[in-house]
Amino acid sequence: MKLYLYGIIDSSDQIKESIYGLEGAGVYNIPYYNIGAVVSEINQPIQGVTESNVLEHEAVVEKLMKDFTVLPVRFQTAIDGRDNLLSMVQSYYKDFKDNLERLYNKFEFGIKVIWPADKIKENIVKVLKTNKQKMSDASASKRFMKERFEKYKIDKEFQTKANKFIKVMDIFFSRFATGKKVGKLKTENLLIDAVYLVEKAKENNFREAFEHIKSTHPGFKYLFSGPWPPYNFVVLSPKSGLLQNAEQADIFDKVIRCQSLAGAESI
């Protein structure tokens, strides 16, 4: 019998609410000391990523979040039998316990900001052209070097403007966050791709900070998603034994869990 694992929770008690997961199977908690592994039984491995399966997985995790601190595992994590599951939990018990205490009463929020990169560069070029010297009588090599230098100046000014906007935005968000991972300019248009760890009590403050940023930079496009369980803030120590290295690295996935299928539209 395979057990499909949804997450680790900070309780060894049985789940009072009736929750149904993949294949319509009932969801229950397998206790280990003062924590538990939340599972359902499946007849065969889950093949492929489908919208239906992802939504069912995410729905279980969201219901668990109402009553527990959850360390959510990646989609499609299945373990052969109760004994193997308990061996895994025993192996990672200290890590699980430390993470549950650190992430107690905290949510993860995702923020993406798109800015008009083409327009930003056009404005930079216009400013630089006002001081541009004529090159009609320069040699081909000098014109080439001049053009390369102009591109360097444009790219440098572009980075400077991006860093300035990112710093301002991050200051507002960081006031109400206890942790963050900020991706900058993953593409020219994707200015910010970030996740923030926020205490439940500060959720409204964090949302207000987001609305303030939107109002001060109306020319940008924004995506706000959450609250999510803290996928990006679970930290595990390297271990040997039950799981292979690849499985150890992937059991708590870094938001490669199809958030778009679970309610967050892509931009």
Number of C-alpha atoms within 10 A of each C-alpha: 11 18 21 29 24 26 24 26 26 21 21 16 15 13 16 8 11 9 16 16 23 20 14 12 15 13 21 21 20 20 19 16 9 12 20 23 23 25 27 22 21 17 11 12 13 16 8 8 13 11 13 11 20 19 18 17 24 23 16 19 23 17 13 22 20 9 14 18 24 32 24 27 22 20 23 19 18 21 19 11 13 14 10 15 21 18 15 15 20 14 16 15 17 13 15 23 16 13 20 22 11 13 22 15 15 26 24 24 22 21 17 20 21 19 21 14 15 11 10 15 15 12 13 17 17 11 12 13 11 8 8 11 8 8 12 8 8 11 9 11 9 12 15 12 11 15 13 12 12 16 13 12 15 20 14 12 16 18 14 12 14 19 15 12 14 18 11 11 19 18 11 17 20 16 13 20 21 12 15 19 13 15 14 18 18 10 11 15 15 18 23 23 18 17 26 26 26 26 18 15 11 15 19 11 17 22 15 14 20 18 13 13 18 16 11 9 13 10 11 15 16 20 15 17 17 15 17 22 25 25 22 20 21 20 12 16 10 9 13 10 9 14 15 11 12 8 11 16 15 15 19 23 16 15 14 12 18 16 18 13 17 17 12 14 11 10 11
